[in-house]
């Protein structure tokens, strides 16, 4: 879940929420195997929920950060490191 304090740029097209295996995601991707795309960003501000696929239930601890990524520009717009208490069924 992104909380009510969340905000990001509205100037980038095609923003997505992704789970990344690295604590610090790359600024752009040359390989697309290190992350899971949770879907298009619902809004550039405010609280939002993104379900984590059931197929990740056993491997969720492998993901170290959540990022806002512009698919069109292949650019990471921002990220947050996930703590042990955030690795559950949803991003908190």
Helices and strands as residue ranges (DSSP letters): E 15-20, E 35-40, G 54-56, G 60-62, E 65-70, E 75-81, G 84-86
